[in-house]
Amino acid sequence: MGDENQEMRENYSEVVDADDKKSLVFNEKATEGQKGNLSSASCNFINSIIGSGIIDYSVILLIKGGNLSGTNTYQSLMNKAFGMAGYMILSFLQFLYPFIAMVSCNIISGDTLTKVFQRIPGVGPESILAERHFVIMLTTFLLVLPLSLCRNIVNFGKVSFTSLVLTIAMLVIVVIRVATLGPHIPSTDNAWNFAQPNAIQAIGVMTFAFICHHNSFLIYGSLEQPTIKNWTRVTHISVFFGLFLNVAFAASGYITFTGYTQGDLFENYCKNDNLITAGRFLYAITIILTFPIECFVTREVIANLFFGGTLSTIFHVVVTVCIVAAVTGIALAFDCLGIVLELNGVVAAIPLVFIIPTACYLKLSEESWCHWDSIQSFIVLITGILVMIVGFVMAIMFPQGCSHGKEMFYCMPSNSSMYNLTGSVNETVS
């Protein structure tokens, strides 16, 4: 009986490795034989960070764990370290993270495009184009679903560069409004106090915004010389640039609005601000282009778990429609982005970033517990577990406020200085 169980485990491991080689976001035939230098690998990683990825000590541990186990994917690493149970847990988290990310994409597109449409002459607050539910359904059927039905992720190859350009353009707009809008926003008490008691809730959001561990092995393998030294260099370059962009956005937004800052920064700006309307439009495009990539990952998890890694044309359509329908239904029911990002961060992103990579390394490493790498890994592991538990409890007990779809008080016509600054004096703001 023991021999039979061992044989089953070995067979299962072979199946997992075979499925994983396809990878969640990787087309082997399309990239076979193509290797990149440090610069190209860094660009790929930067894009992954901006879209969704935190690169820290755990990323290096992830690759070290792969070298120790002789595996080249996150899934096969988890299988080697913790067997079928570990593989199933990782698969669930890799499904959950992009699934909730797609929910946030729909929430953002609904909130953003309704304000963009209201800048069209003849479209007012009572128009159907100002109704977020209608806008979400419209963009889903006309853009999101058709793009999500694409079978080959390689077709989105130019999306990364487009998203980067649009992100920089949005950053320029936000920075301009720091100088032109910030001085007109009323100050809030204790706006610059550091590390409030609920700061731990922000860790989940930041982790959600930075996670890219599902791409780590792919980019590591794309290097001409895939070594830990080169990988560490790529990680540092990518983290620095990604950190710069994210901090620039966060700092610019908070400096402008301080205590009034919303989970979706563009919710803070006035509807009649033409410059911000352009930024909102760029933001919506970026979000709509991001959705299909997340859908691809989610669909591949389902294909690997239930369909042997391959979906027929019919099941490809059925699974995609089911995923998009479920995501859209949740986005129509929940309209506050902050709580969505918090929960996705603490439930899915933190385990994928902090807990699993360090747990795999500690399980596979032959170093003593007194070794510095083991000590660091253990610290990261415990920190991740504590942040996950405390962050989840605080997100449920103390949810962040949300002003979804509402015009901020400083944008009202009664505030003449603000009104003249952001738009036409003759326009009526709801």
JONORNOR-V25751 format. One record per run of one state. SS is the DSSP state (a for helix, b for strand, c for the rest). FROM is the first residue (numbers start at 1). LEN is the number of residues. Records with the same first field share a line. If there is no record, write none. Layout:
# JONORNOR-V25751
SS = FROM-LEN, FROM-LEN
This chain:
# JONORNOR-V25751
c = 1-1, 21-7, 32-4, 37-1, 54-3, 70-4, 118-10, 131-1, 149-4, 157-2, 181-1, 185-12, 211-2, 222-1, 224-4, 261-4, 268-6, 307-6, 334-3, 365-7, 398-11, 412-4, 423-8
a = 2-19, 28-4, 38-15, 57-13, 74-44, 128-3, 132-17, 153-4, 159-22, 182-3, 197-14, 213-9, 228-33, 265-3, 274-33, 313-21, 337-28, 372-26, 409-3, 416-7
b = 36-1, 53-1, 223-1
